[in-house]
Amino acid sequence: MENAFNISVKKSQVDNTQRYDFTNIQFGTNPTDHIFTAEYKDGIWNNLQIEPFHNLTLSPLALCFHYGQAVFEGLKAYRCTNGNVNVFRIDRHADRFNLSLKRMSMPEVPKELFISAILHLIETDRSWVPSDLDSSLYLRPIAIATEPRIGVKISDEYLFVVMAMPMGQYFSKNLKVKVETQYIRCATGGTGSAKCGGNYGGAFYPTAKANKEGFDQVLWTDAQEHLYIEESGMMNIMFVIDGILITPPLSGTILDGVTRDSLITIAKDMGIAVEERKISHKELESALQTGKKVEAFGVGTAAVISPIESVSIGAKTYKVKISEKGIPFRLKEELKSIRSGRKPDIYGWNTIIHSV
Ligand SMILES: *Cc1c(COP(=O)(O)O)cnc(C)c1O
């Protein structure tokens, strides 16, 4: 692979792949043998390196610890049926990373650098890409403010890091959700469309409260009226009501999910009517009460779809039917076929790293 950015590669002496059964590996705690890092100083990204996985050393004064300039991405590389490796929609993740960085007053990572860093890390850790079609290599790029100075300011120094970890088949459990009408995830004009750590930090408390009440997740509602449904926990939300796929619009308060976009695209081409529009919990409740055919599911890179089995609105709980023949599962299968190369990549979503 061409290395236009002069990424220095120092190979690890150990190969930890032997230690794991990839189909049955705990997600999120077992990084690959290598890590990519780049430093931003004096207006440029420098010191581009792939090294054996290591900890970071930062001053406690580093601004990321104090004022929340920290953003991330989450994307996946899959093994295709022919042995090649496919990084799914890397382009769109690069664009979103830069939108998040911009919103947090952090310097953009040139798109080519973002892509190059990820492709080279995967190349270096190629043996970590699981071979069964339901597993993947999860990639986690982050950027953090590193300037050691506690005064409130925009940092002048940053780290861009990419780590990777294998992910077995994600058995998404069916979710019991509650419509959240006290707390919010984000208000208009806030940081809801940026993938920044702070959005998660602020969401933990209401989510933990809902967990104690027996729910898996909350359905966030808008900040003004607590009426319109925004997201399902940290996933985008989709409903199918009487055959029409309905999902909230990109109003600035929700994340522009790559899975959301992919499923909308596929659904339209499968002839399913799609409506990107506001949907209130009142409309949802009325659909559930009047016996309309309702499906509900969260969508995101980690689980692709997480079916919702019940929705609580106020004191009432409504069961939602989950059918393996339903639209969500059909969309998921179609997406999987494109990713694995079993169907033509007509949307140009796949970045293929050819097997050597
Ligand atoms: C990452 C994320 C999603 C899902 O986005 P994908 O690109 O599909 O993984 C949805 N909502 C929030 C809040 C997120 O952080």
The ligand as an SDF file (V2000), in Angstrom:
LIG
                    3D

 15 15  0  0  0  0  0  0  0  0999 V2000
  -22.4910    7.0040   16.6830 C   0  0  0  0  0  0  0  0  0  0  0  0
  -23.8820    7.3830   17.0060 C   0  0  0  0  0  0  0  0  0  0  0  0
  -24.9890    6.9250   16.2580 C   0  0  0  0  0  0  0  0  0  0  0  0
  -24.8770    5.9190   15.1530 C   0  0  0  0  0  0  0  0  0  0  0  0
  -24.1070    6.3560   14.0760 O   0  0  0  0  0  0  0  0  0  0  0  0
  -23.4930    5.2790   13.0830 P   0  0  0  0  0  0  0  0  0  0  0  0
  -22.6830    6.1100   12.1490 O   0  0  0  0  0  0  0  0  0  0  0  0
  -24.6090    4.6100   12.4000 O   0  0  0  0  0  0  0  0  0  0  0  0
  -22.6800    4.3340   13.8900 O   0  0  0  0  0  0  0  0  0  0  0  0
  -26.2400    7.4120   16.5870 C   0  0  0  0  0  0  0  0  0  0  0  0
  -26.4250    8.2600   17.6000 N   0  0  0  0  0  0  0  0  0  0  0  0
  -25.3910    8.7230   18.3430 C   0  0  0  0  0  0  0  0  0  0  0  0
  -25.6640    9.6640   19.4400 C   0  0  0  0  0  0  0  0  0  0  0  0
  -24.0910    8.2940   18.0830 C   0  0  0  0  0  0  0  0  0  0  0  0
  -23.0780    8.7390   18.8430 O   0  0  0  0  0  0  0  0  0  0  0  0
  1  2  1  0
  2  3  1  0
  2 14  2  0
  3  4  1  0
  3 10  2  0
  4  5  1  0
  5  6  1  0
  6  7  2  0
  6  8  1  0
  6  9  1  0
 10 11  1  0
 11 12  2  0
 12 13  1  0
 12 14  1  0
 14 15  1  0
M  END
$$$$
